[in-house]
Amino acid sequence: MKKILLLFIIAVWLTGCKQDETYTTLSVNIANAQQPEVKLFDASDKTKPVRIFQLDKQNHFQDTITVKPGIYYLSHDKGYVMLHLSPGEHIDITTDAEQFMSSISVKGGHKAIHRYYKQKSPLQENAYATAKNYYHLKEKDFKVRFDSLKTQFTSLLADTKNVPDYFITFETKKINEYFDFIAKDYQEKQLQYQNIGKLSPAFENYRNYNGGTTSLSDLKGKYTYIDVWATWCRPCREELPFLKVLEEKYGDRINFVSISVDKDKDYDKWKTFVKEHELKGYQLFEGQDKMGSSFSKAYQITSIPRFILIDPQGYIYNPDAWVPSDPRTEDYLASLLSQ
């Protein structure tokens, strides 16, 4: 009887030591995180999170969750990571909030898929900016560069072996959607370039952080470099240090204008952000969705940040100017001032 009891105890102990295959364990550490909330989304439905987690004081959480096998987004205010999750897995994620996308490390789970996403991330970070460098080309020449850029993505996917069919289907769709967006954006920009030299659409009486209101007509006499942005936009925030450098160097000869497209309900949040980050230049608040104003509509702004250059007389000089972080931007602005 004692022998049977001992065998039973050993069996229970072994069962307890074995990972429960009905759950996925998720361990996340985000160094330098200021925002504790982390959300998990099913990639097929990003409207409602599957789970919401809270980082502890050490910027870490660990939890067990019930999931079906599939692709997921783990989202933080500084960025996101794409994952493949299945029951019975233990996934360990580490990153740094100050360099979220470039410092992501994922251990455990489906190695081939997580390796794919690690390699895809820098490609996708740079692809749009790279494509925009070719927007000045005629359509035939642009398509050569466009196809070459897209091939980098499709080749990476083709080289990812031993993965579920639903992963291939999902990623093929995402790649096609991404490059359909770029192709459409190219066509829209060609129409905008036809407006170079024409009088710029105006904005009127935008609320100024320093008080009162400002209109485009108030800024004649200098080149005006406009940044259309929002506090929630990560790429916008990443441009701010580079924008500050340009303002420091050329602020007395060029109007640097930042137009926030945050919603009205976030007006106080915008003011706090401007103060905490010591943003200079003309800090203006549009007070509606980015496609809501006649100014934004006229410039066909569908994504941000968007930089626009207007000449001293108020005419369009470049409807889609280079971003501050582009090494060419400083030389470009300097050349304008030397004319």
C-alpha positions in Angstrom: 0.0 0.0 0.0 2.8 2.4 0.9 4.5 1.6 -2.5 1.3 2.4 -4.4 0.9 5.7 -2.4 4.5 6.6 -3.2 4.0 6.0 -6.9 0.9 8.1 -6.8 2.7 11.0 -5.1 5.6 10.8 -7.7 3.1 10.8 -10.6 1.3 13.9 -9.1 4.7 15.7 -8.7 5.8 14.9 -12.2 2.5 16.2 -13.6 2.9 19.4 -11.6 6.4 19.9 -13.0 5.2 19.5 -16.5 4.2 22.8 -18.3 0.4 23.0 -18.7 -0.1 22.6 -22.5 -3.4 24.5 -22.5 -1.8 27.8 -21.6 0.9 30.1 -23.0 3.3 31.8 -20.6 4.2 35.3 -21.5 7.1 37.1 -19.8 7.8 40.7 -20.8 10.4 43.2 -19.7 10.6 46.8 -21.2 13.5 48.7 -19.8 13.0 52.5 -19.3 9.2 52.2 -19.8 7.2 55.2 -18.6 3.8 53.8 -19.6 2.9 50.5 -17.8 0.1 49.3 -20.0 0.9 46.5 -22.6 -1.8 45.2 -24.9 -2.0 41.9 -26.8 -4.0 41.8 -30.0 -5.0 39.0 -32.3 -3.5 40.1 -35.7 -6.8 39.3 -37.4 -8.7 41.8 -35.2 -6.7 44.8 -33.9 -9.8 46.7 -32.7 -10.1 45.0 -29.3 -7.2 43.6 -27.2 -7.2 40.0 -26.2 -5.5 40.9 -22.9 -4.2 44.0 -21.2 -1.2 43.7 -18.9 0.5 46.0 -16.5 4.2 46.3 -16.0 5.3 46.2 -12.4 7.8 48.7 -10.8 10.7 46.7 -12.4 9.0 47.2 -15.8 8.2 43.5 -16.0 5.2 41.2 -16.1 4.6 37.4 -16.4 1.3 35.8 -17.0 -0.4 32.7 -18.4 -2.9 33.2 -21.1 -5.2 31.0 -23.1 -4.7 31.5 -26.9 -5.4 29.7 -30.1 -2.4 29.2 -32.4 -1.8 32.3 -34.5 -0.2 35.6 -35.1 -0.5 38.4 -32.4 0.7 41.9 -31.8 2.1 42.9 -28.4 1.7 46.7 -28.3 3.2 49.3 -26.0 3.1 53.1 -26.5 6.7 53.0 -27.8 6.2 50.3 -30.4 5.0 46.8 -31.0 6.3 43.3 -31.5 4.7 40.6 -33.7 4.5 37.1 -32.3 3.4 33.6 -33.0 1.7 32.1 -30.0 0.6 28.5 -29.3 -0.7 26.7 -26.2 2.1 25.2 -24.1 4.8 27.7 -25.1 6.8 30.0 -22.9 7.7 33.3 -24.6 10.2 35.7 -23.1 10.4 39.2 -24.6 12.8 42.0 -23.7 13.3 45.4 -25.2 14.1 49.0 -24.3 11.4 51.7 -24.5 13.9 54.2 -25.8 14.8 52.0 -28.8 11.8 49.8 -28.8 11.8 48.3 -32.3 15.6 47.9 -32.7 16.2 46.3 -29.3 13.5 43.6 -29.3 14.5 40.1 -28.3 12.1 37.2 -28.4 13.0 33.8 -27.0 10.9 30.7 -27.1 8.0 29.7 -29.3 8.2 29.3 -33.0 11.9 30.2 -33.8 11.5 30.4 -37.6 8.6 32.9 -37.4 10.2 35.0 -34.7 13.4 35.1 -36.7 11.4 36.2 -39.7 9.8 39.1 -37.8 13.1 40.2 -36.3 14.5 40.4 -39.9 11.4 42.0 -41.3 11.1 44.8 -38.7 14.1 46.9 -39.9 13.0 46.3 -43.5 9.6 47.7 -42.8 11.0 50.5 -40.7 13.0 51.8 -43.7 11.0 50.7 -46.8 8.6 53.6 -46.9 11.3 56.2 -46.5 13.4 54.4 -49.1 10.5 54.3 -51.6 9.8 58.0 -51.1 13.4 58.7 -52.2 12.3 57.4 -55.6 9.0 59.4 -55.9 10.6 62.0 -58.1 11.2 59.3 -60.8 9.0 58.6 -63.8 6.6 55.7 -63.3 8.7 53.2 -65.3 11.9 53.9 -63.3 10.0 54.0 -60.0 8.5 50.6 -60.7 12.0 49.0 -61.1 13.0 50.3 -57.6 9.5 49.4 -56.2 9.8 45.8 -57.4 13.3 45.5 -56.1 12.2 46.7 -52.7 9.2 44.4 -52.5 11.3 41.4 -53.5 13.3 41.9 -50.3 10.1 41.1 -48.4 8.8 38.3 -50.5 12.3 36.6 -50.6 12.5 36.8 -46.8 9.1 35.1 -46.5 10.0 32.4 -49.1 13.2 31.6 -47.2 11.2 31.0 -43.9 10.6 27.3 -43.9 8.5 24.9 -41.8 5.8 27.4 -40.9 2.0 27.0 -40.8 0.1 27.8 -44.0 -2.0 30.5 -42.2 1.3 32.3 -41.5 2.3 32.4 -45.2 -1.2 33.5 -46.1 -1.3 36.3 -43.5 2.2 37.6 -44.3 1.6 37.5 -48.1 -1.5 39.6 -47.6 0.3 42.1 -45.3 3.2 42.5 -47.8 0.8 43.1 -50.6 -1.2 45.7 -48.6 1.9 47.5 -47.6 3.2 47.9 -51.1 -0.3 48.7 -52.5 -0.2 51.6 -50.0 3.2 52.7 -51.3 2.1 52.5 -54.9 -1.1 54.5 -54.2 1.0 57.1 -52.2 3.4 57.4 -55.2 0.5 58.2 -57.5 -0.9 60.8 -55.1 2.4 62.5 -54.7 2.8 62.8 -58.5 -0.4 64.9 -58.5 1.0 67.0 -55.6 4.2 67.7 -57.4 2.2 69.3 -60.2 1.3 72.0 -57.6 4.9 73.1 -57.0 5.0 76.9 -57.6 1.3 77.4 -57.0 -0.1 79.3 -54.1 -0.2 77.1 -51.0 -3.5 76.2 -49.4 -3.9 78.2 -46.2 -4.5 77.4 -42.6 -6.2 80.1 -40.5 -6.4 80.9 -36.8 -4.7 77.7 -35.5 -4.3 77.9 -31.7 -0.7 78.8 -30.8 0.9 77.2 -27.7 2.3 80.6 -26.8 -1.1 82.2 -26.9 -3.4 83.6 -29.5 -3.8 82.2 -33.0 -1.5 81.9 -36.1 -2.4 81.7 -39.8 -0.1 80.9 -42.7 -0.4 84.4 -44.0 1.4 85.6 -40.8 4.5 83.8 -41.9 5.3 85.4 -45.2 8.8 86.7 -45.7 10.7 83.5 -44.8 10.7 79.9 -46.0 8.3 77.9 -43.8 9.1 74.3 -43.0 5.9 72.7 -41.7 5.7 69.5 -39.6 2.2 67.9 -39.5 2.4 65.5 -36.5 0.6 64.2 -33.4 1.7 63.2 -29.9 0.5 59.6 -30.4 2.6 59.2 -33.5 5.9 57.3 -32.8 7.6 58.2 -36.1 6.7 61.8 -35.4 8.3 61.7 -32.0 11.4 60.2 -33.4 11.9 63.1 -35.7 11.8 65.7 -32.9 15.5 65.6 -31.8 16.5 66.1 -35.4 14.0 68.9 -35.9 15.4 70.7 -32.8 18.9 70.6 -34.4 17.6 72.3 -37.5 15.7 74.9 -35.5 18.7 75.7 -33.5 20.8 76.3 -36.6 18.2 78.0 -38.9 15.4 79.2 -36.6 16.2 82.9 -37.2 15.9 82.5 -41.0 13.3 79.8 -41.5 9.8 79.5 -39.9 9.6 76.1 -38.2 6.0 75.3 -37.8 4.6 72.2 -36.1 0.9 71.5 -36.6 -0.6 69.0 -34.2 -3.5 66.9 -35.5 -4.3 65.5 -32.1 -8.0 65.5 -31.4 -9.7 68.3 -29.4 -10.0 66.1 -26.3 -6.2 65.8 -26.3 -5.5 69.5 -26.3 -4.2 69.5 -22.7 -2.1 66.4 -23.4 -0.6 68.3 -26.4 0.3 71.3 -24.3 1.9 69.2 -21.7 3.9 67.3 -24.3 5.2 70.6 -25.9 6.2 71.9 -22.4 7.9 68.7 -21.2 9.8 68.2 -24.5 10.7 71.9 -24.7 9.5 72.2 -28.3 10.4 75.4 -30.1 9.2 77.2 -33.2 5.5 77.8 -33.9 3.6 75.1 -32.0 0.1 75.1 -33.5 -3.0 73.0 -32.7 -5.3 72.1 -35.6 -7.8 70.5 -33.3 -9.3 67.8 -35.5 -8.5 64.5 -37.2 -5.6 64.8 -39.6 -7.9 64.5 -42.6 -10.4 67.0 -41.1 -9.1 70.4 -42.2 -9.1 72.0 -45.6 -5.3 72.4 -45.2 -4.7 68.7 -44.6 -7.2 67.7 -47.3 -5.6 70.0 -49.8 -2.2 68.4 -49.2 -3.8 64.9 -49.2 -2.2 64.1 -45.9 -3.0 60.4 -45.2 0.0 59.6 -43.0 2.2 61.5 -40.6 4.7 62.9 -40.0 4.4 65.0 -43.1 6.8 67.9 -43.9 5.9 70.7 -46.3 8.1 73.5 -47.5 6.6 76.9 -48.5 8.5 79.8 -50.0 8.6 83.3 -48.6 5.8 84.5 -50.8 3.5 81.7 -49.7 3.9 79.4 -52.8 4.5 75.6 -52.6 8.2 74.8 -52.8 8.0 71.1 -51.8 4.7 69.5 -50.8 6.5 66.4 -49.4 9.8 67.6 -48.1 12.5 65.4 -46.6 12.2 64.6 -42.9 14.6 66.2 -40.4 16.5 62.9 -39.8 17.4 62.6 -43.5 21.0 63.7 -43.9 20.1 65.6 -47.0 17.7 68.0 -45.3 20.2 70.3 -43.7 22.1 70.8 -46.9 18.8 71.3 -48.7 17.7 74.1 -46.3 21.2 75.7 -46.4 21.1 75.8 -50.2 17.8 77.6 -50.1 19.2 80.3 -47.8 22.2 80.8 -50.0 20.2 81.6 -53.2 
